Amino acid sequence: MKPGARDVRADAPDPLYEQLAAYAGCPAATAASGKDPVNAPMIRHWCEAMGDTSPAYRGPGAVAPPTMLQAWTMRGLAPDPGPDDRTGRSPAYDGLLRLLDGAGYTSVVATDCEQEYLRPLRPGDLITYDSVIESVSPRKTTKLGTGYFVTTRMDVRANGEPAGTHRFRILKYRPVERPTQRKAPLRPRPVINRDNAGFWAGVAEHRLLIQRCTRCATLRFPWLPGCNACAGQEWDTVEASGEGTVFSHVVMHHPSFPAFDPSGEGGPYAVALVELVEGVRIVGNVVGVPYDKVRVGLPVRLEFQRMDPDLELPVFRASEGG
Ligand code: ZN
């Protein structure tokens, strides 16, 4: 098992795995040959790319870097190898991949390789190889998703002599499904306490209640335990008529708080300080006009907007086009 992978219900039957495992031992490529003989230009490019300045790979008597083993067998980038195809790719390997694709394991990632070197490769060596599907793992779950590790082993020959083996492992997997639709975040819940519970009780009845000091009749909003004018602690309420005008406003561009945007799209959106005709001011969203049509003096009218199943809030609808 690869690091980070774990069995998926190891004891559960997996009919697909039974089919996949039957491919173990089947050829992935037979009597294939490299596109080019081992050659100095490819060795030079490789060394330049790797920053490898070893004299062993230069001049007369040079050998190829052993880790180039796979490079001599690569089929190239062309999707169709064409009529001179010498990759020897077998129907079995295509069948294995088709089976995985058909079952939804459509993604692929190379996970690791192991190489063994039996003889140095020198410019002029003709490369041939056979490849076998060595194993298919039981179904595993990784951070990328759930799938199957497929290991192939390539036996590489140079001028017909065994030169090395290249064991290559891929994970064919079903990508972890990401939610395609973002769930709109909920507005933060209001903190309801003894000092403001009456306000929220009013909202529940679609009434916007303003506190009024029973000693000096001063209106106050937001709700407070005592009167700022006379320090009186006794109060009653008056219900706002709902008429008001925008006293001031800001447009939120960044950072985005989708929960506060009446459209739910994350803004921009306007937040207004609305002056009610009763004389107090309240902060709220302006709805009914684009955010850039909100202006000081804009007439608005109170309404109650359901934000989610558990929350209704007062908002202010522009009563003209802005
Ligand atoms: Zn007072």
Boltz pocket constraint, residues with backbone or C-beta under 6 A from the ligand:
constraints:
  - pocket:
      binder: B
      contacts: [[A, 213], [A, 214], [A, 215], [A, 216], [A, 217], [A, 218], [A, 227], [A, 228], [A, 229], [A, 230], [A, 231], [A, 232]]
      max_distance: 6.0
